[in-house]
Amino acid sequence: MHPKETQEPVYSVKGLVTEIRLLTRHYLVLLLLRSIGYRGSYQDLSRTNRWVGQTEPVPWA
């Protein structure tokens, strides 16, 4: 028997799913860059209000 409650409360917050997707992608990119020992600049993909081509150094550099 399935519960009668739906997942609507999670989806009722505007932009929540998009924000989770952006942060997940951001941290996966950082994890990958860290695992290969990268020490240069990268684009923060979780920010949607940045200039095209704007980069910053990785946090561990």
PDB file with SEQRES, HELIX, SHEET and CRYST1 records, atoms N, CA, C and O in Angstrom:
SEQRES   1 A   61  MET HIS PRO LYS GLU THR GLN GLU PRO VAL TYR SER VAL          
SEQRES   2 A   61  LYS GLY LEU VAL THR GLU ILE ARG LEU LEU THR ARG HIS          
SEQRES   3 A   61  TYR LEU VAL LEU LEU LEU LEU ARG SER ILE GLY TYR ARG          
SEQRES   4 A   61  GLY SER TYR GLN ASP LEU SER ARG THR ASN ARG TRP VAL          
SEQRES   5 A   61  GLY GLN THR GLU PRO VAL PRO TRP ALA                          
HELIX    1 AA1 GLU A    8  TYR A   11  1                                   4    
HELIX    2 AA2 LEU A   16  SER A   35  1                                  20    
CRYST1    1.000    1.000    1.000  90.00  90.00  90.00 P 1           1          
ATOM      1  N   MET A   1       0.838  -1.168   0.000  1.00  0.00           N  
ATOM      2  CA  MET A   1       0.000   0.000   0.000  1.00  0.00           C  
ATOM      3  C   MET A   1       0.888   1.238   0.000  1.00  0.00           C  
ATOM      4  O   MET A   1       1.817   1.345   0.801  1.00  0.00           O  
ATOM      5  N   HIS A   2       0.604   2.152  -0.882  1.00  0.00           N  
ATOM      6  CA  HIS A   2       1.384   3.379  -0.998  1.00  0.00           C  
ATOM      7  C   HIS A   2       0.752   4.477  -0.153  1.00  0.00           C  
ATOM      8  O   HIS A   2      -0.471   4.540  -0.022  1.00  0.00           O  
ATOM      9  N   PRO A   3       1.580   5.339   0.416  1.00  0.00           N  
ATOM     10  CA  PRO A   3       1.000   6.452   1.174  1.00  0.00           C  
ATOM     11  C   PRO A   3       0.233   7.396   0.254  1.00  0.00           C  
ATOM     12  O   PRO A   3       0.545   7.518  -0.930  1.00  0.00           O  
ATOM     13  N   LYS A   4      -0.754   8.048   0.806  1.00  0.00           N  
ATOM     14  CA  LYS A   4      -1.590   8.933   0.003  1.00  0.00           C  
ATOM     15  C   LYS A   4      -0.980  10.327  -0.142  1.00  0.00           C  
ATOM     16  O   LYS A   4      -1.457  11.132  -0.941  1.00  0.00           O  
ATOM     17  N   GLU A   5       0.069  10.612   0.624  1.00  0.00           N  
ATOM     18  CA  GLU A   5       0.719  11.907   0.505  1.00  0.00           C  
ATOM     19  C   GLU A   5       1.531  11.952  -0.789  1.00  0.00           C  
ATOM     20  O   GLU A   5       2.113  10.953  -1.214  1.00  0.00           O  
ATOM     21  N   THR A   6       1.554  13.110  -1.388  1.00  0.00           N  
ATOM     22  CA  THR A   6       2.329  13.279  -2.610  1.00  0.00           C  
ATOM     23  C   THR A   6       3.624  14.023  -2.298  1.00  0.00           C  
ATOM     24  O   THR A   6       3.857  14.418  -1.156  1.00  0.00           O  
ATOM     25  N   GLN A   7       4.450  14.208  -3.296  1.00  0.00           N  
ATOM     26  CA  GLN A   7       5.704  14.918  -3.122  1.00  0.00           C  
ATOM     27  C   GLN A   7       5.561  16.406  -3.421  1.00  0.00           C  
ATOM     28  O   GLN A   7       6.561  17.104  -3.586  1.00  0.00           O  
ATOM     29  N   GLU A   8       4.370  16.879  -3.489  1.00  0.00           N  
ATOM     30  CA  GLU A   8       4.133  18.279  -3.833  1.00  0.00           C  
ATOM     31  C   GLU A   8       4.812  19.280  -2.910  1.00  0.00           C  
ATOM     32  O   GLU A   8       5.285  20.298  -3.415  1.00  0.00           O  
ATOM     33  N   PRO A   9       4.900  19.072  -1.575  1.00  0.00           N  
ATOM     34  CA  PRO A   9       5.575  20.068  -0.738  1.00  0.00           C  
ATOM     35  C   PRO A   9       7.030  20.310  -1.162  1.00  0.00           C  
ATOM     36  O   PRO A   9       7.515  21.437  -1.054  1.00  0.00           O  
ATOM     37  N   VAL A  10       7.716  19.302  -1.630  1.00  0.00           N  
ATOM     38  CA  VAL A  10       9.095  19.473  -2.075  1.00  0.00           C  
ATOM     39  C   VAL A  10       9.140  20.327  -3.326  1.00  0.00           C  
ATOM     40  O   VAL A  10      10.006  21.194  -3.450  1.00  0.00           O  
ATOM     41  N   TYR A  11       8.240  20.104  -4.243  1.00  0.00           N  
ATOM     42  CA  TYR A  11       8.241  20.820  -5.506  1.00  0.00           C  
ATOM     43  C   TYR A  11       7.535  22.166  -5.436  1.00  0.00           C  
ATOM     44  O   TYR A  11       7.557  22.921  -6.408  1.00  0.00           O  
ATOM     45  N   SER A  12       6.914  22.480  -4.316  1.00  0.00           N  
ATOM     46  CA  SER A  12       6.211  23.761  -4.221  1.00  0.00           C  
ATOM     47  C   SER A  12       7.160  24.926  -3.972  1.00  0.00           C  
ATOM     48  O   SER A  12       6.790  26.078  -4.202  1.00  0.00           O  
ATOM     49  N   VAL A  13       8.381  24.647  -3.505  1.00  0.00           N  
ATOM     50  CA  VAL A  13       9.374  25.704  -3.312  1.00  0.00           C  
ATOM     51  C   VAL A  13       9.999  26.009  -4.662  1.00  0.00           C  
ATOM     52  O   VAL A  13      10.658  25.154  -5.254  1.00  0.00           O  
ATOM     53  N   LYS A  14       9.795  27.219  -5.148  1.00  0.00           N  
ATOM     54  CA  LYS A  14      10.239  27.576  -6.488  1.00  0.00           C  
ATOM     55  C   LYS A  14      11.766  27.542  -6.577  1.00  0.00           C  
ATOM     56  O   LYS A  14      12.459  28.179  -5.783  1.00  0.00           O  
ATOM     57  N   GLY A  15      12.270  26.802  -7.538  1.00  0.00           N  
ATOM     58  CA  GLY A  15      13.696  26.754  -7.787  1.00  0.00           C  
ATOM     59  C   GLY A  15      14.480  25.760  -6.950  1.00  0.00           C  
ATOM     60  O   GLY A  15      15.695  25.651  -7.115  1.00  0.00           O  
ATOM     61  N   LEU A  16      13.826  25.033  -6.060  1.00  0.00           N  
ATOM     62  CA  LEU A  16      14.529  24.114  -5.176  1.00  0.00           C  
ATOM     63  C   LEU A  16      15.211  22.990  -5.950  1.00  0.00           C  
ATOM     64  O   LEU A  16      16.375  22.685  -5.689  1.00  0.00           O  
ATOM     65  N   VAL A  17      14.524  22.383  -6.875  1.00  0.00           N  
ATOM     66  CA  VAL A  17      15.082  21.280  -7.648  1.00  0.00           C  
ATOM     67  C   VAL A  17      16.238  21.778  -8.512  1.00  0.00           C  
ATOM     68  O   VAL A  17      17.253  21.094  -8.643  1.00  0.00           O  
ATOM     69  N   THR A  18      16.093  22.950  -9.094  1.00  0.00           N  
ATOM     70  CA  THR A  18      17.167  23.527  -9.902  1.00  0.00           C  
ATOM     71  C   THR A  18      18.387  23.828  -9.042  1.00  0.00           C  
ATOM     72  O   THR A  18      19.517  23.559  -9.451  1.00  0.00           O  
ATOM     73  N   GLU A  19      18.170  24.377  -7.866  1.00  0.00           N  
ATOM     74  CA  GLU A  19      19.273  24.688  -6.953  1.00  0.00           C  
ATOM     75  C   GLU A  19      20.012  23.419  -6.520  1.00  0.00           C  
ATOM     76  O   GLU A  19      21.241  23.411  -6.449  1.00  0.00           O  
ATOM     77  N   ILE A  20      19.285  22.374  -6.239  1.00  0.00           N  
ATOM     78  CA  ILE A  20      19.911  21.104  -5.865  1.00  0.00           C  
ATOM     79  C   ILE A  20      20.730  20.552  -7.021  1.00  0.00           C  
ATOM     80  O   ILE A  20      21.835  20.049  -6.815  1.00  0.00           O  
ATOM     81  N   ARG A  21      20.199  20.640  -8.228  1.00  0.00           N  
ATOM     82  CA  ARG A  21      20.916  20.149  -9.403  1.00  0.00           C  
ATOM     83  C   ARG A  21      22.205  20.940  -9.623  1.00  0.00           C  
ATOM     84  O   ARG A  21      23.246  20.351  -9.911  1.00  0.00           O  
ATOM     85  N   LEU A  22      22.150  22.260  -9.493  1.00  0.00           N  
ATOM     86  CA  LEU A  22      23.334  23.097  -9.693  1.00  0.00           C  
ATOM     87  C   LEU A  22      24.407  22.825  -8.640  1.00  0.00           C  
ATOM     88  O   LEU A  22      25.589  22.722  -8.971  1.00  0.00           O  
ATOM     89  N   LEU A  23      24.006  22.709  -7.388  1.00  0.00           N  
ATOM     90  CA  LEU A  23      24.976  22.436  -6.329  1.00  0.00           C  
ATOM     91  C   LEU A  23      25.588  21.049  -6.452  1.00  0.00           C  
ATOM     92  O   LEU A  23      26.780  20.869  -6.201  1.00  0.00           O  
ATOM     93  N   THR A  24      24.776  20.066  -6.837  1.00  0.00           N  
ATOM     94  CA  THR A  24      25.293  18.717  -7.022  1.00  0.00           C  
ATOM     95  C   THR A  24      26.327  18.698  -8.134  1.00  0.00           C  
ATOM     96  O   THR A  24      27.388  18.092  -7.983  1.00  0.00           O  
ATOM     97  N   ARG A  25      26.031  19.352  -9.247  1.00  0.00           N  
ATOM     98  CA  ARG A  25      26.971  19.405 -10.363  1.00  0.00           C  
ATOM     99  C   ARG A  25      28.245  20.132  -9.956  1.00  0.00           C  
ATOM    100  O   ARG A  25      29.340  19.710 -10.327  1.00  0.00           O  
ATOM    101  N   HIS A  26      28.120  21.220  -9.197  1.00  0.00           N  
ATOM    102  CA  HIS A  26      29.271  21.995  -8.738  1.00  0.00           C  
ATOM    103  C   HIS A  26      30.201  21.130  -7.886  1.00  0.00           C  
ATOM    104  O   HIS A  26      31.410  21.106  -8.117  1.00  0.00           O  
ATOM    105  N   TYR A  27      29.645  20.424  -6.909  1.00  0.00           N  
ATOM    106  CA  TYR A  27      30.484  19.624  -6.021  1.00  0.00           C  
ATOM    107  C   TYR A  27      31.054  18.388  -6.717  1.00  0.00           C  
ATOM    108  O   TYR A  27      32.147  17.941  -6.369  1.00  0.00           O  
ATOM    109  N   LEU A  28      30.348  17.838  -7.676  1.00  0.00           N  
ATOM    110  CA  LEU A  28      30.907  16.723  -8.444  1.00  0.00           C  
ATOM    111  C   LEU A  28      32.090  17.182  -9.295  1.00  0.00           C  
ATOM    112  O   LEU A  28      33.077  16.458  -9.421  1.00  0.00           O  
ATOM    113  N   VAL A  29      31.999  18.370  -9.874  1.00  0.00           N  
ATOM    114  CA  VAL A  29      33.121  18.916 -10.641  1.00  0.00           C  
ATOM    115  C   VAL A  29      34.317  19.151  -9.726  1.00  0.00           C  
ATOM    116  O   VAL A  29      35.444  18.809 -10.083  1.00  0.00           O  
ATOM    117  N   LEU A  30      34.082  19.735  -8.538  1.00  0.00           N  
ATOM    118  CA  LEU A  30      35.176  19.947  -7.596  1.00  0.00           C  
ATOM    119  C   LEU A  30      35.805  18.629  -7.154  1.00  0.00           C  
ATOM    120  O   LEU A  30      37.025  18.537  -7.020  1.00  0.00           O  
ATOM    121  N   LEU A  31      34.987  17.624  -6.929  1.00  0.00           N  
ATOM    122  CA  LEU A  31      35.492  16.307  -6.541  1.00  0.00           C  
ATOM    123  C   LEU A  31      36.366  15.707  -7.635  1.00  0.00           C  
ATOM    124  O   LEU A  31      37.426  15.146  -7.358  1.00  0.00           O  
ATOM    125  N   LEU A  32      35.919  15.827  -8.858  1.00  0.00           N  
ATOM    126  CA  LEU A  32      36.689  15.308  -9.983  1.00  0.00           C  
ATOM    127  C   LEU A  32      38.013  16.065 -10.140  1.00  0.00           C  
ATOM    128  O   LEU A  32      39.064  15.450 -10.324  1.00  0.00           O  
ATOM    129  N   LEU A  33      37.961  17.392 -10.067  1.00  0.00           N  
ATOM    130  CA  LEU A  33      39.180  18.189 -10.196  1.00  0.00           C  
ATOM    131  C   LEU A  33      40.166  17.881  -9.073  1.00  0.00           C  
ATOM    132  O   LEU A  33      41.372  17.797  -9.308  1.00  0.00           O  
ATOM    133  N   ARG A  34      39.662  17.715  -7.870  1.00  0.00           N  
ATOM    134  CA  ARG A  34      40.527  17.378  -6.725  1.00  0.00           C  
ATOM    135  C   ARG A  34      41.151  15.999  -6.907  1.00  0.00           C  
ATOM    136  O   ARG A  34      42.323  15.799  -6.586  1.00  0.00           O  
ATOM    137  N   SER A  35      40.378  15.054  -7.418  1.00  0.00           N  
ATOM    138  CA  SER A  35      40.878  13.681  -7.565  1.00  0.00           C  
ATOM    139  C   SER A  35      41.994  13.574  -8.600  1.00  0.00           C  
ATOM    140  O   SER A  35      42.829  12.673  -8.514  1.00  0.00           O  
ATOM    141  N   ILE A  36      42.019  14.482  -9.579  1.00  0.00           N  
ATOM    142  CA  ILE A  36      43.090  14.421 -10.575  1.00  0.00           C  
ATOM    143  C   ILE A  36      44.226  15.398 -10.234  1.00  0.00           C  
ATOM    144  O   ILE A  36      45.190  15.515 -10.990  1.00  0.00           O  
ATOM    145  N   GLY A  37      44.111  16.099  -9.092  1.00  0.00           N  
ATOM    146  CA  GLY A  37      45.172  16.974  -8.645  1.00  0.00           C  
ATOM    147  C   GLY A  37      45.238  18.311  -9.355  1.00  0.00           C  
ATOM    148  O   GLY A  37      46.301  18.929  -9.408  1.00  0.00           O  
ATOM    149  N   TYR A  38      44.137  18.764  -9.896  1.00  0.00           N  
ATOM    150  CA  TYR A  38      44.077  20.028 -10.625  1.00  0.00           C  
ATOM    151  C   TYR A  38      44.255  21.206  -9.682  1.00  0.00           C  
ATOM    152  O   TYR A  38      43.659  21.227  -8.605  1.00  0.00           O  
ATOM    153  N   ARG A  39      45.071  22.196 -10.071  1.00  0.00           N  
ATOM    154  CA  ARG A  39      45.331  23.365  -9.230  1.00  0.00           C  
ATOM    155  C   ARG A  39      45.145  24.681  -9.981  1.00  0.00           C  
ATOM    156  O   ARG A  39      45.672  25.705  -9.547  1.00  0.00           O  
ATOM    157  N   GLY A  40      44.427  24.683 -11.073  1.00  0.00           N  
ATOM    158  CA  GLY A  40      44.231  25.890 -11.872  1.00  0.00           C  
ATOM    159  C   GLY A  40      42.932  26.605 -11.546  1.00  0.00           C  
ATOM    160  O   GLY A  40      42.467  26.592 -10.406  1.00  0.00           O  
ATOM    161  N   SER A  41      42.361  27.221 -12.550  1.00  0.00           N  
ATOM    162  CA  SER A  41      41.098  27.943 -12.411  1.00  0.00           C  
ATOM    163  C   SER A  41      39.952  27.113 -12.970  1.00  0.00           C  
ATOM    164  O   SER A  41      40.154  26.250 -13.825  1.00  0.00           O  
ATOM    165  N   TYR A  42      38.772  27.378 -12.490  1.00  0.00           N  
ATOM    166  CA  TYR A  42      37.574  26.685 -12.970  1.00  0.00           C  
ATOM    167  C   TYR A  42      36.396  27.646 -12.942  1.00  0.00           C  
ATOM    168  O   TYR A  42      36.458  28.698 -12.307  1.00  0.00           O  
ATOM    169  N   GLN A  43      35.327  27.281 -13.629  1.00  0.00           N  
ATOM    170  CA  GLN A  43      34.101  28.078 -13.614  1.00  0.00           C  
ATOM    171  C   GLN A  43      33.145  27.466 -12.606  1.00  0.00           C  
ATOM    172  O   GLN A  43      32.854  26.272 -12.664  1.00  0.00           O  
ATOM    173  N   ASP A  44      32.660  28.276 -11.689  1.00  0.00           N  
ATOM    174  CA  ASP A  44      31.691  27.817 -10.693  1.00  0.00           C  
ATOM    175  C   ASP A  44      30.343  27.661 -11.383  1.00  0.00           C  
ATOM    176  O   ASP A  44      29.668  28.651 -11.664  1.00  0.00           O  
ATOM    177  N   LEU A  45      29.954  26.432 -11.655  1.00  0.00           N  
ATOM    178  CA  LEU A  45      28.727  26.166 -12.401  1.00  0.00           C  
ATOM    179  C   LEU A  45      27.460  26.347 -11.568  1.00  0.00           C  
ATOM    180  O   LEU A  45      26.353  26.314 -12.105  1.00  0.00           O  
ATOM    181  N   SER A  46      27.621  26.537 -10.255  1.00  0.00           N  
ATOM    182  CA  SER A  46      26.434  26.725  -9.422  1.00  0.00           C  
ATOM    183  C   SER A  46      25.954  28.176  -9.444  1.00  0.00           C  
ATOM    184  O   SER A  46      24.828  28.463  -9.036  1.00  0.00           O  
ATOM    185  N   ARG A  47      26.793  29.080  -9.913  1.00  0.00           N  
ATOM    186  CA  ARG A  47      26.394  30.492 -10.003  1.00  0.00           C  
ATOM    187  C   ARG A  47      25.750  30.763 -11.358  1.00  0.00           C  
ATOM    188  O   ARG A  47      26.321  30.454 -12.404  1.00  0.00           O  
ATOM    189  N   THR A  48      24.596  31.326 -11.324  1.00  0.00           N  
ATOM    190  CA  THR A  48      23.907  31.648 -12.578  1.00  0.00           C  
ATOM    191  C   THR A  48      24.039  33.127 -12.926  1.00  0.00           C  
ATOM    192  O   THR A  48      23.637  33.541 -14.013  1.00  0.00           O  
ATOM    193  N   ASN A  49      24.590  33.920 -12.027  1.00  0.00           N  
ATOM    194  CA  ASN A  49      24.707  35.363 -12.263  1.00  0.00           C  
ATOM    195  C   ASN A  49      26.174  35.768 -12.407  1.00  0.00           C  
ATOM    196  O   ASN A  49      26.617  36.719 -11.763  1.00  0.00           O  
ATOM    197  N   ARG A  50      26.916  35.068 -13.229  1.00  0.00           N  
ATOM    198  CA  ARG A  50      28.323  35.375 -13.438  1.00  0.00           C  
ATOM    199  C   ARG A  50      28.543  35.778 -14.889  1.00  0.00           C  
ATOM    200  O   ARG A  50      27.700  35.530 -15.751  1.00  0.00           O  
ATOM    201  N   TRP A  51      29.689  36.402 -15.147  1.00  0.00           N  
ATOM    202  CA  TRP A  51      30.057  36.772 -16.503  1.00  0.00           C  
ATOM    203  C   TRP A  51      30.512  35.526 -17.251  1.00  0.00           C  
ATOM    204  O   TRP A  51      31.037  34.592 -16.646  1.00  0.00           O  
ATOM    205  N   VAL A  52      30.315  35.511 -18.541  1.00  0.00           N  
ATOM    206  CA  VAL A  52      30.769  34.401 -19.370  1.00  0.00           C  
ATOM    207  C   VAL A  52      32.292  34.353 -19.312  1.00  0.00           C  
ATOM    208  O   VAL A  52      32.958  35.365 -19.528  1.00  0.00           O  
ATOM    209  N   GLY A  53      32.835  33.190 -19.024  1.00  0.00           N  
ATOM    210  CA  GLY A  53      34.277  33.031 -18.954  1.00  0.00           C  
ATOM    211  C   GLY A  53      34.893  33.423 -17.627  1.00  0.00           C  
ATOM    212  O   GLY A  53      36.110  33.333 -17.462  1.00  0.00           O  
ATOM    213  N   GLN A  54      34.076  33.857 -16.677  1.00  0.00           N  
ATOM    214  CA  GLN A  54      34.598  34.235 -15.365  1.00  0.00           C  
ATOM    215  C   GLN A  54      35.063  32.988 -14.628  1.00  0.00           C  
ATOM    216  O   GLN A  54      34.295  32.042 -14.456  1.00  0.00           O  
ATOM    217  N   THR A  55      36.315  32.986 -14.195  1.00  0.00           N  
ATOM    218  CA  THR A  55      36.866  31.838 -13.488  1.00  0.00           C  
ATOM    219  C   THR A  55      37.402  32.255 -12.131  1.00  0.00           C  
ATOM    220  O   THR A  55      37.564  33.440 -11.843  1.00  0.00           O  
ATOM    221  N   GLU A  56      37.668  31.274 -11.320  1.00  0.00           N  
ATOM    222  CA  GLU A  56      38.272  31.500 -10.004  1.00  0.00           C  
ATOM    223  C   GLU A  56      39.150  30.295  -9.696  1.00  0.00           C  
ATOM    224  O   GLU A  56      38.924  29.213 -10.238  1.00  0.00           O  
ATOM    225  N   PRO A  57      40.147  30.466  -8.833  1.00  0.00           N  
ATOM    226  CA  PRO A  57      41.004  29.331  -8.508  1.00  0.00           C  
ATOM    227  C   PRO A  57      40.248  28.287  -7.703  1.00  0.00           C  
ATOM    228  O   PRO A  57      39.307  28.608  -6.978  1.00  0.00           O  
ATOM    229  N   VAL A  58      40.663  27.045  -7.836  1.00  0.00           N  
ATOM    230  CA  VAL A  58      40.030  25.989  -7.049  1.00  0.00           C  
ATOM    231  C   VAL A  58      40.280  26.279  -5.567  1.00  0.00           C  
ATOM    232  O   VAL A  58      41.308  26.863  -5.227  1.00  0.00           O  
ATOM    233  N   PRO A  59      39.368  25.887  -4.687  1.00  0.00           N  
ATOM    234  CA  PRO A  59      39.484  26.240  -3.266  1.00  0.00           C  
ATOM    235  C   PRO A  59      40.758  25.739  -2.580  1.00  0.00           C  
ATOM    236  O   PRO A  59      41.192  26.346  -1.600  1.00  0.00           O  
ATOM    237  N   TRP A  60      41.359  24.673  -3.052  1.00  0.00           N  
ATOM    238  CA  TRP A  60      42.523  24.112  -2.399  1.00  0.00           C  
ATOM    239  C   TRP A  60      43.845  24.619  -2.977  1.00  0.00           C  
ATOM    240  O   TRP A  60      44.914  24.194  -2.538  1.00  0.00           O  
ATOM    241  N   ALA A  61      43.784  25.509  -3.942  1.00  0.00           N  
ATOM    242  CA  ALA A  61      45.030  26.029  -4.557  1.00  0.00           C  
ATOM    243  C   ALA A  61      45.646  27.125  -3.718  1.00  0.00           C  
ATOM    244  O   ALA A  61      46.687  27.670  -4.083  1.00  0.00           O  
TER     245      ALA A  61                                                      
END                                                                             
